[in-house]
Amino acid sequence: MHLHDRRVRFELTLRVVALLAGVWLILGSQWNPTPPRRADINGVATPLGSWIRSGADTLSMVQPGLPVPEARAALAAARHFGQAVEWSAGGVDQIAMEVASVPDPRGGSIVRIAAPDQATIGVEDGVGLADTAVAGGAGAVLRLPSLVDSAVVSTSTSRASVSVGEAPPLRRVAVYGLAGWESKFAAQALEERGWEIDVMLAVAPGGSVDQDRPASVVTATHGAAVVRDSIDGLPVQAIVRFVRNGGGLVLGPGAVTVPALGRLAPAQLGEYRRPTQISFVSDRPLESLAYRQLELRSDAVELMRIENDVTMAARREQLGRVVQLGYENTWRWRMMGDGGVKGYRMWWSNLVSSVSAAGTVSHKTSNAAPLAQAVAALGQPVLTVRGAGSHRGVLWPWLLGLMLLAMLAEWTSRRLAGAV
């Protein structure tokens, strides 16, 4: 009797399994009478017209990695006209890039890169490999010579690129200060680097020696102004307007005593500090200069410090940038010899370049953020592209086999028990 009950329960289970499989097959045929048709795409080998004429319900990008720009544009056009598109971004690094010209007489480019931490980055142009770097934190910033034709940033799994046009013209620099060694050598260093400068040097109360047009500093002609000291005749309001309209400003310790310029400054002047070393025979020549400690404003950032003292700071003033120096008598660095002349010249040029508005190099074509651009054009990626052979219909043979197997097993059980 016990074996009989077990056999009956077994046959009932088989009957239920066969019934459920049959119901699933019937309902599935109603909901999905024909499996969705897919067209597998690999790159741009197949013209867009062929994809559309194939009558596929879904275009599936099956190539590994992100769609190349040409394929992305073709798929975006198909999606715009109602075609379903499927693509995957599994294992692809999220990267983005920007190329800007360096405001410097010798030219050059700044390449800013967003990439995963510790990713190995290669930068190429139309000639070949320009530089490599390892991303730290959110990416890397590289200063390179002028790029030829294009800039390409690549990691092991992703590639971004832009075409590079002409850099905007370099604008002039206005220098203001007392007629002493500090202002004289700063202006000379900039001229030696190739900057075109306007100069106003005060030689007596109410008297100055001018070169070109230092009183008319405007963003149309000037990229930056350097104010070393508070002097008579200083065009203060013109400088303030210039900065707020996008110009750059470098302030020396004596300049922040002018109230209007002090309001632009990143910091207030603190205590006077003597040099931490007396010799310039060092890879840290600025430590051989006396300086005024800088006490930062809340919206300022420090650029340089000696021990616990901030010696250089920066902040934005509307559209412009302001850098404030705490160093006194920087001309002493130039007296160091040949190495001092070159280092001093580059330091002043880099200061002016850092506050001058960097012109963005024109891009005729851009694949600067490939993953973001793919999402914008094609929608969110799927985890796995199923491909042309993948649809719900592949379950039907298994369901039919399961139903037949259950029916056969029930019949066999009843036959062996003598029920048939």
C-alpha positions in Angstrom: 0.0 0.0 0.0 2.9 2.3 0.8 4.5 1.7 -2.6 1.2 2.3 -4.3 0.8 5.7 -2.7 4.3 6.8 -3.6 3.7 5.7 -7.2 0.4 7.6 -7.4 2.1 10.8 -6.0 4.9 10.4 -8.5 2.5 10.0 -11.5 0.5 13.0 -10.3 3.7 15.1 -10.2 4.6 14.1 -13.7 1.1 14.9 -14.9 1.4 18.4 -13.3 4.8 19.0 -14.9 3.5 18.0 -18.3 0.5 20.2 -17.9 2.5 23.3 -16.9 4.9 22.8 -19.8 2.0 22.6 -22.2 0.4 25.7 -20.8 3.7 27.6 -21.0 4.1 26.5 -24.7 0.5 27.6 -25.5 0.8 31.0 -23.7 4.3 31.6 -25.1 3.0 31.1 -28.6 0.4 33.8 -28.0 2.7 36.4 -26.4 5.6 35.9 -28.8 4.4 34.2 -32.0 7.6 35.1 -33.8 11.0 35.5 -32.1 12.6 39.0 -32.3 14.9 39.4 -35.2 18.3 40.7 -34.5 21.1 42.0 -36.8 24.6 41.6 -35.4 26.9 44.5 -36.1 30.7 44.4 -35.8 32.2 47.9 -36.3 31.0 49.5 -39.5 31.6 46.6 -41.9 27.9 46.5 -42.8 26.3 49.7 -44.2 23.5 51.3 -42.2 21.1 50.7 -45.1 21.7 47.0 -45.0 21.0 46.9 -41.3 17.7 48.7 -41.8 16.7 46.6 -44.8 17.3 43.4 -42.9 14.0 44.0 -41.0 15.7 43.3 -37.7 13.8 44.3 -34.6 17.0 45.1 -32.8 20.5 46.1 -33.9 23.0 44.5 -31.6 26.6 45.9 -31.4 28.5 42.7 -30.7 32.1 43.9 -31.1 34.1 44.2 -27.9 34.6 47.6 -26.4 32.8 50.8 -27.3 31.4 51.6 -30.8 33.8 53.5 -32.9 32.6 57.1 -33.7 31.4 56.1 -37.2 29.4 53.1 -35.9 28.1 55.2 -33.0 26.8 57.9 -35.4 25.2 55.3 -37.7 23.5 53.5 -34.8 22.3 56.9 -33.3 20.8 57.7 -36.7 18.9 54.3 -36.7 17.8 54.9 -33.1 16.5 58.3 -34.0 14.1 56.8 -36.6 12.8 54.3 -34.0 15.1 51.3 -34.5 16.0 49.4 -31.2 19.7 49.4 -30.5 21.6 47.2 -28.1 25.2 47.6 -27.0 27.5 46.8 -24.1 30.3 48.7 -22.3 31.6 45.9 -20.1 35.2 46.3 -18.9 35.7 49.7 -20.6 37.6 52.4 -18.8 35.6 55.7 -18.4 37.9 58.3 -19.7 37.6 61.9 -21.0 40.0 64.5 -22.3 40.3 68.2 -23.0 43.1 70.0 -24.9 43.8 73.7 -24.3 46.5 75.9 -25.7 49.2 77.2 -23.2 49.3 81.0 -23.2 53.1 81.1 -23.8 55.3 82.6 -26.5 56.8 79.2 -27.2 53.4 77.6 -27.5 52.4 74.2 -26.2 49.3 72.4 -25.1 47.7 71.3 -21.8 46.0 67.9 -22.0 43.6 67.3 -19.1 42.6 63.7 -18.7 40.0 62.0 -16.5 40.7 58.3 -16.0 40.5 55.6 -13.3 43.1 55.8 -10.6 46.4 54.1 -11.5 45.5 53.6 -15.1 48.4 53.8 -17.6 47.7 56.6 -20.0 49.3 57.2 -23.4 49.0 60.5 -25.3 49.6 60.6 -29.1 49.3 63.2 -31.8 49.6 63.0 -35.6 53.3 62.4 -35.4 53.4 59.7 -32.8 53.6 59.1 -29.0 53.9 62.4 -27.2 54.0 61.3 -23.5 52.8 58.7 -21.0 51.5 59.0 -17.5 49.9 57.0 -14.6 46.6 58.5 -13.5 46.5 59.7 -9.9 43.2 60.2 -8.2 40.8 61.4 -10.9 43.3 61.5 -13.8 46.3 63.5 -15.0 47.3 66.9 -16.5 50.1 67.0 -19.0 51.9 70.0 -20.5 53.2 69.1 -24.0 54.7 70.9 -27.0 52.2 72.0 -29.6 50.3 69.0 -30.8 50.1 68.1 -34.5 46.7 67.5 -36.2 45.1 65.4 -33.4 45.4 64.3 -29.8 44.6 60.7 -28.8 44.4 59.5 -25.1 44.3 55.8 -24.6 44.2 53.3 -21.8 44.3 49.5 -22.0 40.5 49.4 -22.8 39.5 52.8 -24.0 40.5 55.5 -26.5 39.5 59.2 -26.7 40.5 61.6 -29.4 40.0 65.1 -30.7 41.3 66.9 -33.8 43.5 70.0 -32.9 43.1 73.3 -34.7 45.0 76.6 -34.4 45.8 78.1 -31.0 44.4 81.6 -30.4 46.8 84.5 -30.7 48.9 85.4 -27.6 47.9 88.6 -25.8 50.1 91.3 -24.2 51.2 91.6 -20.5 51.2 94.9 -18.6 53.8 95.3 -15.8 53.5 98.0 -13.0 56.0 98.8 -10.2 58.7 100.9 -8.9 61.7 101.6 -11.0 63.9 99.2 -9.1 65.5 95.8 -9.7 62.4 93.8 -8.9 60.1 95.3 -11.6 63.0 95.7 -14.0 64.1 92.1 -14.0 60.6 90.8 -14.0 59.8 92.7 -17.1 63.1 91.7 -18.7 62.5 88.0 -17.9 59.1 88.2 -19.7 60.6 89.9 -22.7 63.4 87.4 -22.9 60.8 84.6 -23.0 59.0 86.4 -25.9 56.1 88.1 -24.2 55.0 91.5 -25.6 54.8 93.8 -22.7 53.6 97.2 -21.7 55.5 98.8 -18.7 54.8 101.6 -16.2 57.7 102.1 -13.8 57.4 104.9 -11.2 60.6 106.9 -10.9 59.3 109.7 -8.6 56.0 110.8 -7.0 53.7 111.6 -9.9 56.3 110.6 -12.5 56.8 107.3 -14.4 58.6 105.8 -17.3 56.1 104.1 -19.6 56.6 101.6 -22.5 53.7 101.3 -25.0 50.2 101.5 -23.4 50.1 100.3 -19.8 47.2 102.6 -18.9 44.8 100.9 -21.3 44.7 97.3 -20.1 41.7 95.4 -21.6 41.0 91.8 -22.4 40.9 92.4 -26.1 44.6 93.1 -26.2 46.1 91.9 -22.8 46.1 88.5 -21.2 47.6 89.4 -17.8 48.8 92.3 -15.6 51.7 92.2 -13.1 51.5 94.7 -10.2 54.6 94.6 -8.0 54.1 97.8 -6.0 51.7 100.6 -5.1 52.6 103.5 -7.4 51.2 106.9 -8.4 49.2 106.8 -11.6 48.4 103.1 -11.3 45.2 102.5 -13.4 43.5 100.6 -10.5 39.9 100.7 -11.8 41.0 99.6 -15.3 42.9 96.6 -13.7 39.9 95.6 -11.6 37.6 95.7 -14.7 40.2 93.8 -16.6 40.4 91.0 -14.1 36.6 90.7 -13.7 36.2 90.4 -17.4 38.6 87.5 -17.7 42.1 88.9 -17.4 44.8 87.5 -15.2 46.6 89.3 -12.4 49.8 88.7 -10.5 50.2 90.7 -7.3 53.4 91.3 -5.4 53.5 92.1 -1.6 53.5 95.8 -2.2 50.5 95.8 -4.5 48.0 94.6 -2.0 48.3 97.8 0.0 46.1 99.4 -2.7 42.6 98.9 -1.3 40.9 98.0 -4.6 43.6 95.4 -5.4 43.7 94.1 -1.8 40.0 93.2 -2.3 41.0 91.0 -5.3 43.9 89.4 -3.4 43.7 85.7 -2.3 45.2 86.5 1.1 46.2 89.1 3.6 49.8 89.8 4.3 51.2 88.2 7.5 54.5 88.3 9.3 57.8 88.9 7.5 60.0 85.8 7.3 63.7 85.6 6.7 65.1 83.1 4.1 65.4 79.6 5.4 68.7 79.2 3.5 71.3 81.7 2.4 72.6 80.0 -0.7 70.9 79.7 -4.1 72.9 76.5 -4.8 69.8 74.4 -4.4 66.9 72.8 -6.3 64.6 75.0 -4.1 65.8 78.6 -4.9 62.6 80.2 -3.6 63.6 79.2 -0.1 66.6 81.6 -0.4 64.1 84.5 -0.6 62.6 86.5 2.3 58.8 86.5 2.2 55.6 87.7 3.8 53.4 84.9 5.2 50.0 84.8 3.5 46.8 84.3 5.4 44.3 82.8 3.0 40.8 84.0 2.3 38.0 81.3 2.5 37.8 81.1 -1.3 41.5 80.9 -2.0 43.8 78.0 -2.6 47.5 77.7 -1.7 50.0 77.2 -4.5 53.2 77.0 -2.6 54.4 76.9 1.0 57.6 76.9 3.0 57.3 74.7 6.1 54.0 75.9 7.6 53.8 79.3 5.8 51.8 79.8 2.6 54.0 81.8 0.2 51.8 81.8 -2.9 48.0 81.6 -3.3 45.3 82.0 -6.0 41.6 82.7 -6.3 39.0 83.5 -8.9 37.5 87.0 -9.3 34.5 86.6 -11.4 35.9 85.6 -14.9 39.5 86.3 -14.0 42.3 84.6 -12.0 44.5 86.3 -9.4 47.8 84.9 -8.1 49.4 86.6 -5.0 53.1 86.3 -4.2 54.6 86.6 -0.7 58.2 86.6 -2.0 60.4 89.7 -1.6 63.3 90.6 -3.9 62.9 87.7 -6.4 65.6 89.4 -8.5 68.2 87.8 -6.3 67.4 84.5 -7.9 68.5 85.9 -11.3 71.9 86.7 -9.8 72.5 83.0 -9.2 74.2 82.6 -12.6 73.2 81.0 -15.9 70.9 78.5 -14.1 69.4 81.3 -12.1 68.7 83.4 -15.2 66.9 80.5 -16.9 65.0 79.4 -13.8 63.9 83.0 -13.0 62.7 83.6 -16.6 60.7 80.4 -16.7 59.2 81.0 -13.2 57.9 84.5 -14.2 56.7 83.2 -17.6 54.8 80.3 -15.9 53.2 82.7 -13.4 51.9 84.9 -16.2 50.8 81.9 -18.2 48.9 80.4 -15.2 46.6 83.5 -14.9 46.2 84.3 -18.6 43.1 82.9 -20.1 44.0 79.6 -21.8 42.4 79.4 -25.3 40.6 76.1 -26.0 42.0 74.6 -29.2 39.3 74.3 -31.8 38.1 70.8 -32.4 36.8 69.9 -35.9 35.9 66.4 -34.7 35.7 65.1 -31.2 35.5 61.7 -29.4 36.7 63.3 -26.2 34.5 61.3 -23.8 33.7 58.1 -25.7 31.6 56.3 -23.0 29.6 59.4 -22.2 29.0 60.2 -25.8 27.9 56.6 -26.5 25.4 56.7 -23.7 24.1 60.1 -24.9 23.7 58.8 -28.5 22.6 55.2 -27.9 21.0 55.1 -24.4 22.2 53.0 -21.5 24.3 49.9 -22.3 23.2 46.4 -21.4 25.2 44.0 -19.3 25.5 41.4 -22.2 24.5 41.8 -25.8 22.4 38.7 -26.6 23.2 38.5 -30.3 21.0 37.4 -33.3 20.5 33.8 -32.0 19.3 34.8 -28.6 15.5 35.1 -27.9 12.8 33.5 -25.9 12.2 30.9 -28.6 15.2 28.9 -27.6 13.2 27.7 -24.5 10.5 26.1 -26.6 12.4 22.8 -27.5 13.3 22.3 -23.9 9.7 22.8 -22.7 8.4 20.4 -25.4 11.0 17.9 -24.5 10.1 18.2 -20.7 6.4 17.8 -21.4 7.0 14.7 -23.6 9.4 13.2 -21.1 7.0 13.7 -18.2 4.1 12.1 -20.2 6.4 9.2 -21.1 7.5 8.7 -17.6 3.9 8.6 -16.3 2.9 6.2 -19.0 5.8 3.9 -18.2 5.0 4.0 -14.5 1.4 3.0 -15.1 2.4 0.3 -17.5 4.8 -1.3 -15.1 2.1 -1.2 -12.4 -0.3 -2.9 -14.7 -2.6 0.1 -15.0 -2.5 0.0 -18.8 
